[in-house]
Amino acid sequence: MIKFAYTILYVSDVKRTAEFYSKAFDFEVRFIAPGDEYAELNSGTTTLSFAALPLANSNLKDGFQESDLKSKPFGIELGFTTVDVQASVDKALAAGATLLEEPKEKPWGQTVAYIRDLDGFLIEVCTPMD
C-alpha cells in the first residue's frame, strides 16, 4: 500500500520558511534538522516539509527550476482549508505572504483565494468541500 506522506518545497531559507508557515497558518514546527537544511511541519494528515536549495541540488544531478516571486507561480498549488478564508488570508499577508487573488465564491459554493509564500509558491486558501 502506498500513502501520500509529505510535500517538500525547495526554499532559500528553511528556518524562515518554517516560521512563516507557523505564523501564517498555525502549523507547528515538528522538526528542523541541524544546519537548518530541512524542516517538517505538523499540517494535518500530510506533512509539509522544506529543504534548502543546496540540499535539493545535491539530490538532483540536473538541478531544478527554483520558485521565486519574480516569476509566475508553478502549475501546482498547496491547498489549505478553513471556514474563514478572509481571516486566514489576512493572517498570512501579515506574516509576509503576497496576495494573488482576493477571496471569491466559486459557482459550486466554495470560497477560494490565492496567495504566494516567501519563495513564491502558490497557496490556495479555501473553504472545505462538503
N, CA and C atoms as a LAMMPS dump frame, in Angstrom:
ITEM: TIMESTEP
0
ITEM: NUMBER OF ATOMS
390
ITEM: BOX BOUNDS ff ff ff
-5.0000000000000000e+02 5.0000000000000000e+02
-5.0000000000000000e+02 5.0000000000000000e+02
-5.0000000000000000e+02 5.0000000000000000e+02
ITEM: ATOMS id mol type element x y z
1 1 1 N 0.846 -1.183 0
2 1 2 C 0 0 0
3 1 3 C 0.89 1.244 0
4 2 1 N 0.541 2.21 -0.823
5 2 2 C 1.291 3.46 -0.87
6 2 3 C 0.441 4.574 -0.272
7 3 1 N 1.106 5.554 0.317
8 3 2 C 0.418 6.63 1.02
9 3 3 C 1.113 7.95 0.691
10 4 1 N 0.333 9.004 0.461
11 4 2 C 0.889 10.332 0.237
12 4 3 C 1.315 10.872 1.593
13 5 1 N 2.613 10.918 1.848
14 5 2 C 3.139 11.234 3.171
15 5 3 C 3.521 12.692 3.351
16 6 1 N 4.184 13.294 2.334
17 6 2 C 4.617 14.673 2.511
18 6 3 C 4.875 15.362 1.183
19 7 1 N 4.889 16.675 1.237
20 7 2 C 5.3 17.535 0.137
21 7 3 C 6.509 18.309 0.631
22 8 1 N 7.554 18.374 -0.182
23 8 2 C 8.759 19.127 0.179
24 8 3 C 8.917 20.281 -0.792
25 9 1 N 8.995 21.488 -0.258
26 9 2 C 9.273 22.673 -1.058
27 9 3 C 10.75 23.005 -0.933
28 10 1 N 11.402 23.296 -2.046
29 10 2 C 12.813 23.69 -2.056
30 10 3 C 12.866 25.201 -1.894
31 11 1 N 13.444 25.652 -0.794
32 11 2 C 13.369 27.057 -0.406
33 11 3 C 14.746 27.653 -0.11
34 12 1 N 14.803 28.975 -0.132
35 12 2 C 16.077 29.66 0.096
36 12 3 C 16.488 29.675 1.565
37 13 1 N 15.531 29.674 2.48
38 13 2 C 15.84 29.735 3.91
39 13 3 C 14.831 28.872 4.664
40 14 1 N 15.23 27.664 5.006
41 14 2 C 14.331 26.686 5.621
42 14 3 C 13.723 27.202 6.916
43 15 1 N 14.542 27.711 7.813
44 15 2 C 14.039 28.173 9.11
45 15 3 C 13.056 29.324 8.945
46 16 1 N 13.374 30.286 8.093
47 16 2 C 12.489 31.433 7.851
48 16 3 C 11.165 30.962 7.258
49 17 1 N 11.229 30.006 6.332
50 17 2 C 10.015 29.494 5.702
51 17 3 C 9.156 28.732 6.703
52 18 1 N 9.776 27.899 7.529
53 18 2 C 9.028 27.171 8.557
54 18 3 C 8.355 28.143 9.522
55 19 1 N 9.061 29.19 9.904
56 19 2 C 8.484 30.199 10.794
57 19 3 C 7.33 30.935 10.125
58 20 1 N 7.46 31.219 8.819
59 20 2 C 6.369 31.862 8.077
60 20 3 C 5.11 30.997 8.124
61 21 1 N 5.226 29.717 7.781
62 21 2 C 4.058 28.83 7.758
63 21 3 C 3.475 28.647 9.161
64 22 1 N 4.313 28.668 10.167
65 22 2 C 3.831 28.577 11.537
66 22 3 C 3.015 29.818 11.914
67 23 1 N 3.53 30.997 11.582
68 23 2 C 2.822 32.248 11.887
69 23 3 C 1.588 32.44 11.02
70 24 1 N 1.72 32.125 9.742
71 24 2 C 0.635 32.381 8.792
72 24 3 C -0.537 31.414 8.944
73 25 1 N -0.249 30.152 9.263
74 25 2 C -1.288 29.126 9.25
75 25 3 C -1.383 28.308 10.541
76 26 1 N -0.608 28.676 11.558
77 26 2 C -0.627 27.984 12.851
78 26 3 C -0.176 26.526 12.775
79 27 1 N 0.648 26.192 11.769
80 27 2 C 1.215 24.851 11.715
81 27 3 C 2.382 24.774 12.69
82 28 1 N 2.429 23.707 13.465
83 28 2 C 3.502 23.514 14.439
84 28 3 C 4.751 22.987 13.744
85 29 1 N 5.895 23.584 14.065
86 29 2 C 7.16 23.089 13.541
87 29 3 C 7.488 21.795 14.283
88 30 1 N 7.538 20.695 13.564
89 30 2 C 7.798 19.38 14.148
90 30 3 C 9.291 19.114 14.284
91 31 1 N 10.045 19.584 13.279
92 31 2 C 11.455 19.206 13.23
93 31 3 C 12.218 20.176 12.337
94 32 1 N 13.37 20.631 12.81
95 32 2 C 14.322 21.355 11.971
96 32 3 C 15.663 20.645 12.133
97 33 1 N 16.229 20.214 11.019
98 33 2 C 17.489 19.471 11.046
99 33 3 C 18.639 20.378 11.445
100 34 1 N 19.666 19.814 12.054
101 34 2 C 20.872 20.597 12.342
102 34 3 C 21.381 21.247 11.054
103 35 1 N 21.766 22.494 11.14
104 35 2 C 22.216 23.223 9.959
105 35 3 C 21.078 23.872 9.189
106 36 1 N 19.847 23.686 9.655
107 36 2 C 18.661 24.304 9.043
108 36 3 C 18.497 23.958 7.568
109 37 1 N 18.863 22.719 7.183
110 37 2 C 18.738 22.316 5.784
111 37 3 C 17.405 21.649 5.465
112 38 1 N 16.654 21.263 6.497
113 38 2 C 15.401 20.554 6.293
114 38 3 C 14.499 20.805 7.491
115 39 1 N 13.188 20.92 7.229
116 39 2 C 12.218 21.105 8.315
117 39 3 C 10.909 20.434 7.945
118 40 1 N 10.15 20.053 8.976
119 40 2 C 8.819 19.486 8.796
120 40 3 C 7.837 20.207 9.703
121 41 1 N 6.612 20.35 9.207
122 41 2 C 5.537 20.958 9.979
123 41 3 C 4.433 19.944 10.211
124 42 1 N 3.752 20.037 11.339
125 42 2 C 2.514 19.287 11.559
126 42 3 C 1.413 20.091 10.879
127 43 1 N 0.92 19.571 9.761
128 43 2 C -0.052 20.32 8.969
129 43 3 C -1.294 19.491 8.646
130 44 1 N -1.551 18.476 9.421
131 44 2 C -2.679 17.591 9.157
132 44 3 C -2.172 16.203 8.819
133 45 1 N -2.883 15.5 7.961
134 45 2 C -2.505 14.119 7.656
135 45 3 C -1.307 14.021 6.717
136 46 1 N -1.031 15.075 5.961
137 46 2 C 0.129 15.112 5.077
138 46 3 C 1.124 16.127 5.616
139 47 1 N 2.378 15.742 5.737
140 47 2 C 3.406 16.618 6.287
141 47 3 C 3.867 17.606 5.225
142 48 1 N 3.992 18.857 5.608
143 48 2 C 4.577 19.884 4.756
144 48 3 C 6.019 20.06 5.196
145 49 1 N 6.946 19.937 4.247
146 49 2 C 8.372 19.967 4.551
147 49 3 C 9.086 20.973 3.662
148 50 1 N 10.286 21.342 4.091
149 50 2 C 11.106 22.29 3.339
150 50 3 C 12.531 21.783 3.307
151 51 1 N 13.169 21.921 2.157
152 51 2 C 14.582 21.568 2.01
153 51 3 C 15.315 22.775 1.456
154 52 1 N 16.515 22.999 1.96
155 52 2 C 17.344 24.107 1.495
156 52 3 C 17.767 23.861 0.051
157 53 1 N 17.912 24.925 -0.703
158 53 2 C 18.287 24.816 -2.115
159 53 3 C 19.566 23.999 -2.328
160 54 1 N 20.632 24.212 -1.548
161 54 2 C 21.836 23.39 -1.76
162 54 3 C 21.584 21.89 -1.532
163 55 1 N 20.77 21.563 -0.517
164 55 2 C 20.444 20.158 -0.268
165 55 3 C 19.643 19.588 -1.438
166 56 1 N 18.665 20.342 -1.901
167 56 2 C 17.862 19.897 -3.038
168 56 3 C 18.722 19.705 -4.276
169 57 1 N 19.622 20.624 -4.515
170 57 2 C 20.526 20.493 -5.667
171 57 3 C 21.41 19.26 -5.558
172 58 1 N 21.796 18.892 -4.344
173 58 2 C 22.632 17.701 -4.174
174 58 3 C 21.85 16.418 -4.465
175 59 1 N 20.528 16.488 -4.397
176 59 2 C 19.687 15.317 -4.661
177 59 3 C 19.391 15.12 -6.145
178 60 1 N 19.476 16.183 -6.92
179 60 2 C 19.074 16.138 -8.333
180 60 3 C 20.239 16.57 -9.207
181 61 1 N 20.873 15.637 -9.863
182 61 2 C 22.104 15.915 -10.609
183 61 3 C 21.919 16.966 -11.706
184 62 1 N 20.725 17.072 -12.283
185 62 2 C 20.485 18.057 -13.339
186 62 3 C 19.798 19.319 -12.824
187 63 1 N 19.653 19.451 -11.508
188 63 2 C 19.061 20.641 -10.913
189 63 3 C 17.556 20.705 -11.091
190 64 1 N 16.993 21.875 -10.837
191 64 2 C 15.546 22.08 -10.897
192 64 3 C 15.28 23.573 -11.077
193 65 1 N 14.052 23.898 -11.378
194 65 2 C 13.652 25.291 -11.522
195 65 3 C 13.271 25.834 -10.145
196 66 1 N 13.943 26.871 -9.703
197 66 2 C 13.65 27.468 -8.404
198 66 3 C 12.402 28.341 -8.483
199 67 1 N 11.663 28.365 -7.402
200 67 2 C 10.492 29.226 -7.293
201 67 3 C 10.917 30.568 -6.722
202 68 1 N 10.36 31.65 -7.28
203 68 2 C 10.592 32.978 -6.709
204 68 3 C 9.422 33.887 -7.073
205 69 1 N 9.306 34.98 -6.368
206 69 2 C 8.182 35.898 -6.562
207 69 3 C 8.269 36.702 -7.859
208 70 1 N 9.425 36.719 -8.501
209 70 2 C 9.591 37.477 -9.747
210 70 3 C 8.996 36.736 -10.941
211 71 1 N 8.829 35.433 -10.811
212 71 2 C 8.302 34.607 -11.889
213 71 3 C 6.858 34.214 -11.594
214 72 1 N 6.144 33.792 -12.641
215 72 2 C 4.802 33.265 -12.44
216 72 3 C 4.898 32.017 -11.57
217 73 1 N 3.847 31.73 -10.805
218 73 2 C 3.888 30.513 -9.979
219 73 3 C 3.874 29.263 -10.856
220 74 1 N 4.417 28.181 -10.299
221 74 2 C 4.366 26.886 -10.968
222 74 3 C 2.909 26.456 -11.126
223 75 1 N 2.665 25.5 -11.99
224 75 2 C 1.32 24.978 -12.204
225 75 3 C 0.937 23.938 -11.174
226 76 1 N 1.138 24.287 -9.909
227 76 2 C 0.793 23.415 -8.784
228 76 3 C 0.537 24.318 -7.59
229 77 1 N -0.294 23.881 -6.683
230 77 2 C -0.582 24.708 -5.509
231 77 3 C -0.693 23.853 -4.257
232 78 1 N -0.464 24.497 -3.127
233 78 2 C -0.777 23.905 -1.831
234 78 3 C -2.189 24.368 -1.501
235 79 1 N -3.043 23.474 -1.046
236 79 2 C -4.42 23.835 -0.714
237 79 3 C -4.667 23.704 0.779
238 80 1 N -5.071 24.812 1.4
239 80 2 C -5.38 24.831 2.829
240 80 3 C -6.839 25.219 3.009
241 81 1 N -7.584 24.424 3.778
242 81 2 C -8.998 24.711 4.005
243 81 3 C -9.216 25.386 5.35
244 82 1 N -10.226 26.238 5.387
245 82 2 C -10.596 26.979 6.583
246 82 3 C -12.046 27.433 6.455
247 83 1 N -12.702 27.681 7.566
248 83 2 C -14.074 28.19 7.492
249 83 3 C -14.099 29.692 7.251
250 84 1 N -12.997 30.397 7.538
251 84 2 C -12.93 31.855 7.346
252 84 3 C -11.749 32.195 6.448
253 85 1 N -11.991 32.185 5.149
254 85 2 C -10.94 32.409 4.167
255 85 3 C -10.322 33.796 4.335
256 86 1 N -11.14 34.827 4.467
257 86 2 C -10.607 36.191 4.559
258 86 3 C -9.692 36.351 5.765
259 87 1 N -10.093 35.841 6.913
260 87 2 C -9.264 35.958 8.114
261 87 3 C -7.935 35.209 7.93
262 88 1 N -7.982 34.034 7.31
263 88 2 C -6.765 33.269 7.082
264 88 3 C -5.846 33.974 6.091
265 89 1 N -6.411 34.554 5.047
266 89 2 C -5.618 35.31 4.08
267 89 3 C -4.985 36.518 4.76
268 90 1 N -5.77 37.241 5.545
269 90 2 C -5.237 38.418 6.245
270 90 3 C -4.082 38.045 7.166
271 91 1 N -4.207 36.925 7.87
272 91 2 C -3.145 36.474 8.767
273 91 3 C -1.888 36.106 7.975
274 92 1 N -2.07 35.439 6.852
275 92 2 C -0.922 35.07 6.013
276 92 3 C -0.247 36.311 5.432
277 93 1 N -1.03 37.285 5.011
278 93 2 C -0.458 38.524 4.48
279 93 3 C 0.346 39.248 5.556
280 94 1 N -0.167 39.268 6.778
281 94 2 C 0.549 39.902 7.889
282 94 3 C 1.871 39.189 8.176
283 95 1 N 1.94 37.882 7.867
284 95 2 C 3.159 37.098 8.089
285 95 3 C 4.147 37.227 6.925
286 96 1 N 3.718 37.877 5.826
287 96 2 C 4.631 38.091 4.709
288 96 3 C 4.194 37.523 3.373
289 97 1 N 3.031 36.882 3.302
290 97 2 C 2.537 36.34 2.033
291 97 3 C 2.21 37.477 1.073
292 98 1 N 2.105 37.138 -0.2
293 98 2 C 1.728 38.081 -1.246
294 98 3 C 0.366 37.67 -1.792
295 99 1 N -0.554 38.623 -1.869
296 99 2 C -1.887 38.342 -2.383
297 99 3 C -1.854 38.225 -3.903
298 100 1 N -2.456 37.167 -4.415
299 100 2 C -2.562 36.966 -5.856
300 100 3 C -4.007 37.194 -6.306
301 101 1 N -4.967 36.594 -5.593
302 101 2 C -6.386 36.733 -5.913
303 101 3 C -7.188 36.826 -4.625
304 102 1 N -7.997 37.865 -4.519
305 102 2 C -8.889 38.049 -3.365
306 102 3 C -9.854 36.864 -3.248
307 103 1 N -10.414 36.628 -2.065
308 103 2 C -11.398 35.556 -1.924
309 103 3 C -12.61 35.794 -2.834
310 104 1 N -13.002 34.725 -3.524
311 104 2 C -14.166 34.769 -4.412
312 104 3 C -14.967 33.5 -4.212
313 105 1 N -16.279 33.623 -4.357
314 105 2 C -17.121 32.435 -4.278
315 105 3 C -17.219 31.794 -5.654
316 106 1 N -16.934 30.517 -5.708
317 106 2 C -16.997 29.755 -6.951
318 106 3 C -18.448 29.325 -7.209
319 107 1 N -18.796 28.974 -8.446
320 107 2 C -20.166 28.567 -8.763
321 107 3 C -20.672 27.4 -7.922
322 108 1 N -19.772 26.556 -7.423
323 108 2 C -20.176 25.405 -6.611
324 108 3 C -20.279 25.737 -5.125
325 109 1 N -20.106 27.041 -4.774
326 109 2 C -20.315 27.487 -3.398
327 109 3 C -19.083 27.597 -2.537
328 110 1 N -17.945 27.18 -3.035
329 110 2 C -16.704 27.242 -2.27
330 110 3 C -16.082 28.635 -2.407
331 111 1 N -15.56 29.168 -1.295
332 111 2 C -14.832 30.433 -1.314
333 111 3 C -13.349 30.125 -1.44
334 112 1 N -12.689 30.808 -2.405
335 112 2 C -11.3 30.499 -2.743
336 112 3 C -10.499 31.792 -2.9
337 113 1 N -9.282 31.807 -2.341
338 113 2 C -8.34 32.912 -2.525
339 113 3 C -6.979 32.31 -2.866
340 114 1 N -6.118 33.118 -3.489
341 114 2 C -4.779 32.662 -3.851
342 114 3 C -3.741 33.644 -3.339
343 115 1 N -2.724 33.089 -2.682
344 115 2 C -1.598 33.875 -2.186
345 115 3 C -0.312 33.154 -2.58
346 116 1 N 0.815 33.84 -2.382
347 116 2 C 2.121 33.208 -2.598
348 116 3 C 2.938 33.338 -1.325
349 117 1 N 3.737 32.318 -1.038
350 117 2 C 4.584 32.357 0.153
351 117 3 C 5.854 33.158 -0.121
352 118 1 N 6.786 33.142 0.806
353 118 2 C 8.005 33.943 0.715
354 118 3 C 8.874 33.581 -0.488
355 119 1 N 8.805 32.325 -0.922
356 119 2 C 9.583 31.873 -2.065
357 119 3 C 8.771 31.84 -3.358
358 120 1 N 7.536 32.301 -3.3
359 120 2 C 6.712 32.369 -4.492
360 120 3 C 5.845 31.158 -4.765
361 121 1 N 5.826 30.18 -3.864
362 121 2 C 4.964 29.021 -4.073
363 121 3 C 3.495 29.44 -3.926
364 122 1 N 2.644 28.873 -4.768
365 122 2 C 1.223 29.2 -4.812
366 122 3 C 0.466 28.446 -3.729
367 123 1 N -0.382 29.183 -3.007
368 123 2 C -1.199 28.607 -1.945
369 123 3 C -2.654 28.99 -2.203
370 124 1 N -3.525 27.997 -2.23
371 124 2 C -4.963 28.24 -2.276
372 124 3 C -5.485 28.149 -0.843
373 125 1 N -6.205 29.176 -0.425
374 125 2 C -6.886 29.166 0.874
375 125 3 C -8.378 29.125 0.549
376 126 1 N -9.059 28.09 1.025
377 126 2 C -10.442 27.897 0.607
378 126 3 C -11.284 27.264 1.708
379 127 1 N -12.584 27.363 1.526
380 127 2 C -13.495 26.668 2.429
381 127 3 C -13.507 25.194 2.046
382 128 1 N -13.775 24.322 3.009
383 128 2 C -13.811 22.889 2.703
384 128 3 C -14.955 22.561 1.744
385 129 1 N -14.771 21.515 0.976
386 129 2 C -15.856 20.987 0.13
387 129 3 C -16.623 19.99 0.983
388 130 1 N -17.912 20.201 1.1
389 130 2 C -18.717 19.285 1.922
390 130 3 C -19.307 18.163 1.121
